[in-house]
């Protein structure tokens, strides 16, 4: 009996009927000055996800002209984040969330069913897998379980001989020796991170400062808009700065509902992140965004969005904080769910993709018309976004409306290829410049 899909589709139909709108064109929501329509509030938000499917028969995502894509690794267990070691080995973090949060509202039950139908409830590996290409042909011939028995890991980074993994509830440090294919030493806790029992946004993105002295970790909110109480948001919706030597931490930036894709711009040295904004006030609100992250800055959540646009649902209001809220740098359009970001400073890809940033958009659920489900490229100039986001990798949703994959984390391998973790397709994809056909001599 297909009870769950029936319930989900029924809930989706009810939600769409209640909202009276599926969302308009997103073109005007991309850039530094996105269009912001009037707020709408619903009994049920507009819900529509692409039902989960799979890649079959040699199918791959579609890439822009001048590029080609192949599978680096398949059969993974919910891959979320690739990370490239200095020797060229690729680590892949495989995980899903730690479990279901308490359901306090009927809409949370319906939303959970809808998202599970889209593959969000798939079992994760709770491990890190190592891929090694000894032949230099882009096809790993060594694959091992590098770290195991982790607790919903997501972020990962290396500083010298110290490998750091951000579980959902703590940052762990492991000793690393170049070339090893498995770490058996137990991890040492550097610092606790906000975890359960709710743990609404469980992913913890992680990056080291360019000088290696600090770690920066993204900690998402424990709700959409404080419906679990303001105490549940303590030290959340923020980016933490953690001292790498002793674990001492402070809030580096706040008001960021769900920060992911933490990375430093290699040109300016500035920390950047992509942010998943709030839901349930309209299919075209609020634009998710990418932004430079300023020390001590407040970005609005939960009291306002895109600067000083007040969210009337939050009580009590905080006009003092709204006044401090700063504008993000660049809108990505509403509900695309960006989870990965990487600056491209290599030379493998065509020149049009050099100097800017790639962003992985995991895909929407809170609007009638799908949005996201792709990897885009945002050109930069002078350390800032400069121009419209360009579709680079698409086709994650097939012609039948079913999602064959959903992009999450990004990395650039040692050869300059772009790596994409696809948590629904259980694949890591590798994007390179298209190889020109080999010329053959004519016979006379």
N, C-alpha and C positions, 0 to 999 in steps of 0.2 A: 504493500500500500504506500502511495506517495503522499503521506500526510503532511510532512514538513513543507515540500514545495507548494502544496495547495494552500496551507496556512500563510506561507510567505507571499505568494502571489495575491491572495485575498487581502492581506494587510497592505501590500503595495498599492493595489487598486483603490482601497479605501483611502489611503493617504493621498494619492494623486487626486481623487475626487474631492477630498476635503480642501486641497490647496488651490484648486482652480487655475493652476499654471505650472508649466514644466520647465520654465527658464528660457531666456532669450539668447541672442547672440552673445558670445563671450569676448569678441574682438576688442570691444571698448573697455574691457576690464583688465587688459594686459598693458602693463607699463607703469610709469610713475604717477599717473593721474587717472585711476580707474573710475568708470561710471558707477555711482552708488545709488541704486533705486530706493524707493521708500521701503521701510520695514513692514513685513507682514508676520503675524503670529498665527499659529495653527493649532487646532486640536491634535492633529497628527501632521508631522512635517512631510514634504514631498519626498517619497522614497523610491528609488529606482537604482538597482545594481544590475550589472551584467551577470547572469547565472554562470556558475563555474563550468568550464569545459576543459579541454586539454589540447596540446599540440599533437597532431597525428600526421603520419605519412610524410615526414620530412618537412612539415610546415615550419616556417620561421616568421618572426616579425618582419615588417616592411621597413626598409631604410631609405633615406634620402639619396638622390642621385650622387654618384661618386663614392658611395660606401657599399660595403658588403658585410653580412652578418652570419656568424656560425655559432653553434653551441660549444662552449668551452667545457661544460659539464652538465649532465642530465641526471635524473633520478635522485636529486637531493631532497632533503626533508625540510621544506619551507625556508629556502635560502633568503636571508635578509640583507646581508652586508658582505661585499667582497673587500679584501684588504691585501695590498701587494707588499711583500717583504723586500728588503733591499737586494736579495739574491735572485729576485724574480718569482719566487714561490707565491702562489695566491692562496690566501686563507678565505674561507667562506663561512660566515656565521649562519647557522641554521637554527631557527627558533620560532615559537609562537608565544602568545601571551600566557601568563601563569594560571589562568582559569577565569571563570565567570565572576563578574562583580555582582554584589547584591542588587536585585531588581526592586526598585522602589516605586516605579511609575509604570502604568500599562504600556506607554509608548516605548519604554526601555525593553520590554519583552518583545514587542513587535520589531523594533530596530535590531535586536539581537538575532531574531529569526531571519530577517532580511539579509543581514551581513553574513550569517552562517551559510545561507544559500549561495552566497558569492564566493565561498571558499575560505572565509576568514577564520573558520574554526578548524582548519586542517592541523594535523599533528606536526609539531616542529621537532627538530632533532636535539635541541638543547646541547649543541656541540659546535665545534669548529673543525672543518675539513680542510686538509691541505691538498693543493693541486700543484704538480710540478711537471714542467715541460722540459725534458732533457734533450730533445731534438731540435728545439727552436722552431717548430712548425705550427705553433699555436694549438697543439693537441696534447693535453697532459697525458703522460704515460705513467705517472705515479699519483696515487690517490690514497690518502690515509686519514684516519681520525686523529686530528692533531690535539684537540682538547675535548673532554667529554664530561657529562654529568654537571652541566651548568644550569643556572636558573634563569630561563628566558633571557639569554644574552642578546645584545644588539650591537653596541659600539665596541670597537677594537682599535688599538693603536700600539705602536712600538716606539720606545725611546731607548737607544743603546741596546743593552741586554735585558731590558724589562718590557715584557708584553703585558698590556693592560686590557682587561675585558670588563665591559659594563654590563653586569647582570641587571635585572630589573630592580634589585634591592641593594646592590653594592658594587663598588669597583674592586676588582681583584687584580693582583700583580703576580705574574709568573716569570720564572727565569727562562730566557731564550738564548740558544746558541745557534749561530748561523748554520743552516743545512739540516738541522734536526727535523725529523718527520713526525715526532710525537712528543708532547710534554707530559711527563708522569708526575712531576713534582706538584705538591698541593699549592693552590693559590693562597696568597696572603692578602687579607682584606686591607685595602687602603682607606676606604671610608664607606659608611653606610649611605644609601640613597633611599628616598621615599618609595616604599613599595606598597604592600597590601594594608588592610584587607580589600580596599576598593581597587586601587591601582588602575584607574580608568585609562590613562595613557601610560602604557608599560614600557615603551621603547626608550632607551637611554643612549642617544647619539654621543659619540666621544671623539675628541681630537686633542692632540698635544700642541702646545705653543711652539712657534718656530725655534725658540731657544731650548725647548725641552724641560723647562722648569715647572710649567703648569699644565694641568689637564682641564679641559672645558667639557662639560657634560650637560646635555639637554634633558630637562625634567618636565614632562607635560602635566597639564592640569588633571585634577581628579574628577572632572565633570565637564559638561558642555558649558554651563554658565552658573556655577556655584550651587546647583540644585542639591548637592550632597552636604551643603553647609560650608561656610568660609573656613572653619577649622580644618576641614579635609584638604584645603589648598595650601596649608603651611609649607613653605619652601618649594612650592610647585609653580608651574607655569613660568619657568625661569631657566636661565643658563647659569650653572654653577662654575666657579673657578676653584680648582683643587690644587693645593701644593703637592707636588709629586713626591717630595721627600717625607712628609709627615702626615699627609691626608687632611690638613687643615683646609676648611672650605669657607667660601663666602658667596653671596648672590651677586653675580657679575651684571646680569640684566634681568628685568622682571616684566610681567605683563605679556608674556609670550605663551599663548595657549598650548601649543604643542610644537616645540622647536626640534627640528631634525636636520640632518645633512650638514652638521657643523664642519666647517672647513676654513682654512686661511687662504686669502687671496695671495698668491705668490708674488704678485707685482707690488701691491700696497702693504702687505703684511697685516691687513685688517681681517678680523673674524667675521664670517658670514654664516647665515643659516636660512633654511626654508621653514615656514611656519604654517601649520594647519589652523585655520581660524574657526570661529564658532559656527554652529548650525542652528536651524529651526527658526530663522527669521526671513526666509525667502530663498528661492532657487538661485538668485543672483546676488545674494549676500551671505557671508562676507568674503571678499576676495582673499584667497590664500596668497602668501607673498614670500619673496626673498628679500633679505635685508642685511646690511652691515650691522653688527651688534656693538653698540657703544657702551663702555663701562659706566655703570650706574644708571642707564637709561630705563625708562618705563614705557612699554609699548601698548598699554591700554587695557588688556584683558584683566578682569571681566567687565570693567565699567564702561569702556568705550572701544570703538574699532576705527581703524584707519585715521588715527589721530584723535580728534575730539568728538567723533560721532557717538553719542550716548546710547547705550543699550538699556532700554527702559525696564527690562526684566530683572535687573540686579537691584536688590534691596539689602541694606540702605545704599543710596547713591553716594558717590565720593567725588564731588566736583573738584576737590583739591588735587586728586590724582588725575582726573581727566585733564585738568589744565596742564599737567606735566607730560601727558602722553605725546610721544613723537611719531612722526609719519614714517612708515616703512619706505624702503627704497623703490620697490618694484612689485606691482601686482601680477599674479599669475592667472587670475580669474577664479571664480567661486567654486569651491568644493573639489578641486583637482587632487587634493591630498598629497602634496609633495613630501616625499620621504628621503630623497637622496639628492646630493648636490656635489659637483666636483669641478674645479677649475681645470682648464686644459692648457698646459704649457708645453706639451710634447709636439712632435712634428709628423707623426704617422698619418693623421687625418688631414684632409685638405685645408688650405690656409684659411678658408672661411670659418673654420671651427677653432682657430687658435686665439688664445688670449681671453676668451669668454668662459662661461660656465654652462655645464649640462645640468639639467634638473629632471629627476624621475618623478612623474606624477602617477601615483598609485591608482587613482580613479575615484569618482564621486559615488555617493549614495543619496545625498540630500538635495536632489533635484530631479525633475522628470526626464530631462534630456541628459544623457551621459556626458561627462566632462573629464578630461584627463586621460588615463590609460595610455600614456605615451611618455617618451623622453624628448625634451625640448632643449634647444640651445639658445642662450641669451648672450648676445655680443656685448662686450665691455669696451670702454675707452676711458682713460684717466681714472681707473679704479672704480668706475660706476657703470651700471647697465646702460647700453647705448643702442636702442633699436628694439624691434618687436621680437618676441620669442619665436623661434623657427622649429617646426616639427622635424625631428631627426629619426626617431624610431617609433613606428606606429604599428597598427595591425594586431594589437593585443586583444581587441574585440573583433571577432570574426563577422562575416556577412550575415550570419544567423542571429547576431546580437549576443552571443555567448562569449565570455571572456576566456581566452586560451592562456592568458598570462597577465601578470600585473607587476610593473617594475617597482623596485624598492631602492636598494643602495647602489651606488656607482663608484667606480675606481678606474684609474688609468694604469695599465700594466707596464712592464719594463720596456716593451717595444713601442709604447705609445697608443695601444689599442684601448678602446673604451669598453669596460666591463659593466654588465647590468645584471643584478640579482633579480630574478623573476620568481616571486614566492608562490604564485599560483601554478605556474608551469614547471616548478621545481628544477629550474635550469639557470645557469649563468651564461649569458650571451656575450659574444665578443665581436665588437664592431671595428672594422679596419677600413682603410682606403681601398677602393675597388682595384683589383689587380688588372692591369691592361692585358689584353690577349697577347699571347706569345706569337711573334711574327715567324712565319715559316718561309723558307726559300722556295721559289717556284722551280719546278723541274723543266729542264730544257732538253 
